[in-house]
């Protein structure tokens, strides 16, 4: 079984496309659409890396990232932030909170796949 | 001080501007130095040939000496100069306005337009950055485009895709394209909303005041015992923050009107020659109510023009009713010497003070100000303080020693002001 990627994103067709690309690349992909229960999902399915959208229903990706970095079990899990907000201050905030990479939509599939490979260390 | 008397001050200022000695000008026009001195100190009336001769000697238009330039126009020209910086000959503003009134009006109009456009750009900038509706609409468009791009990349990629996946991604792209069409149309409609941009250029306070100005600030619908504030605000056509502010203003207005019925109040104003202190003694109503009521008298009933300004404890203007000759800028900070701000340091103390604006026109105004708590006091809660000021331009009787005030430091020529917070564009330092 390939390494596990958790995709936290609320856009169904983006979920389907990214899941397809990463599954085809050999990863085991789990998805979650709600910000409020995202931490429960992470702790119940410890992933090797997380792709995290910023604008989620219930809770922002920045808040979830803050929790991830403050939790002993998840503080070292690589996180790639994914957002439609490409402002520099958002990028700075994400990196300051401990994101490993920040990618803005619309993204290229190859770029997503390559960064996942890099972040998991393949 | 009548305009005719101020002609002497203008002559003096123009002579000093040109570096001419009093004796030299007097000799040129064939009068004694002492007589010119009396004229310059407004102790002798001047007109006709002598005024024309002095104007010729000073190389200015006689009308500029006899009438001066319009104070409001001069203020606007100085504001325009402030936009460009120190290279503008600010000291020549009045001469320019006198000699070229059309061009000066154009400068003022262009300046107003630039200021309005800057405010509009700022409002649009704020809107782009902070409007949740716009952020949501843009997010929807970008998310949909991302989904389309990602799905289509999979379809055109080099790797073989089975028919089920192909059909699935084709269907996703189709659904997303429909969604994109809808969200794009919604975004365009939102950005093209009529009047939204113009309204955004003004603050909520200014939008409310702009609406009130159409009524002359007198709200006849709220006079009498049956005033319906809710219906009044609804009929105004305002919405959002301006409507909320109007509701607060209207509720206060209705209370004031109930406590001081119009007919009796107008009678008291005339009987006491518009002296708020005397009216307060007769009616036993609090001073802020008297000042608010005086500023909202029906303009058609031949009352003198009266302006009103209200600020909070931070000095932020929360209400301005302007009249010709009285201006108080919202942007950039007003002159701190106005009694409105002085009253904040003496809560509960009514202040009556005559003020004079800078410049040869030297507009005078009689100000009545008072700061009071505007909400009930509670333990451990800082008091909410509000200051209110009624301004009566050109009072008939002068105290003789009016307090110098300005409009704003950037355009104020006073060189000896200890309250100056920034240099003036004319070069006057802090």
Interface residues (C-beta under 8 A of the other chain):
Chain A: X11 X13 X14 X16 X17 X18 X20 X21 X24 X55 X84 X85 X105 X106 X107 X108 X109 X110
Chain B: X135 X138 X139 X142 X143 X145 X146 X147 X149 X150 X151 X153 X154 X157 X159 X165 X168 X169 X172 X175 X176
